[in-house]
């Protein structure tokens, strides 16, 4: 019975992450090309709207770590899920940049609340019940949401839907996922009472280094994740991939958390984090340096196959390093991540308008990912016993 409850809880986390992150955050990418054509946006306009979402994510991350949220994470989670779905569908209504940016800003706040509150509720309970290995299901929700929304957008485009219909349909899918999360994540007692702190030798500087590395990851992945479909549409040689490249990205993301967590069990979470950042850097560079059908597919697989693995490994590592205060640690990590991902699209849109493509911006992003890998390796080597930061540290 306990096992069944743990599986249901992990699936609830999957549904929550799919609704607010996989759909609420990332569906902008496959819908963006249709909006660019219909609304006549420049790349800078598209980057501005994307950055509004990330600014909201930053504000949400700052708020989600506050005591009033820590005290009652589930009501805040359910409220954020509803706001995420409604703001996604609401993107069908406006036609001016400021309104689009406002809706994406609100959706960004909601998605930050979801990742912090859902991760707190799900990861702590799974750890307390000795089922921490099911955390991979929770984090797989983002890839699952990307895959489902990508398939949905492709199907709606095939049926002749315009960009407004794409947003409405995506919002409805997000609402269904939110309802599933509501049913599967029951009310908590005191989440803090379920914590199972692990003694850690980490110093504030090591925790801070991981937080900085997480911000560099946010900057490094987001340009390709935001503009990949647009890059494909704008390149004649690979335009045939437009309906499928985002599906491929999401498909690669679904098993990625389990794979990277498996590696983390063997070499340590922080070392696995560094390896994943390096692999992702290769994918980001390949998206602009190897612009063929094979190259773009390779880039989509590497990016999709790492970004949620890095997310999960980062949060799991800092959960252990935080020594019993995971909610605030998740909030700080999410804040750092949001600063990085907010800067990325704005810089990419600016540079692409002046240089004509996303090549320079993407190579800068790849360099940021390599810096994140180096910083994580420094953290690992600086620890007295780096292998203590293991998935098994939660008692599995």
Secondary structure, DSSP 8 states (H G I E B T S, - for coil): -HHHHHHHHHHHHHHHHIIIIIITTTHHHHHHHHHHHHH---HHHHHHHHHHHHHHHHHHHHHHTSHHHHTTHHHHHHHHHHHHHHHHHHTTT--SHHHHHHHHHHHHHHHHHHHHHHHHHHHHHHHHTT-GGGHHHHHHHHHHHHHHHHHHHHHHHHTT--HHHHHHHHHHHHHHHHHHHHHHS---S-GGGG---------HHHHHHHHHHHHHHHHHHHHHHHHHHHHHHT-GGGGGGHHHHHHHHHHHHHTHHHHHHHHHHHH-HHHHHHHHHHHHHHHHHHHHHS-SHHHHHHHHHHHHTTHHHHHHHHHHHHHHHTTS-HHHHHHHHHHHHHHHHHHHHHHHHHHHHHHSSSHHHHHHHHHHHHHHHHHHHHHHHHSTTGGGSSGGGG--
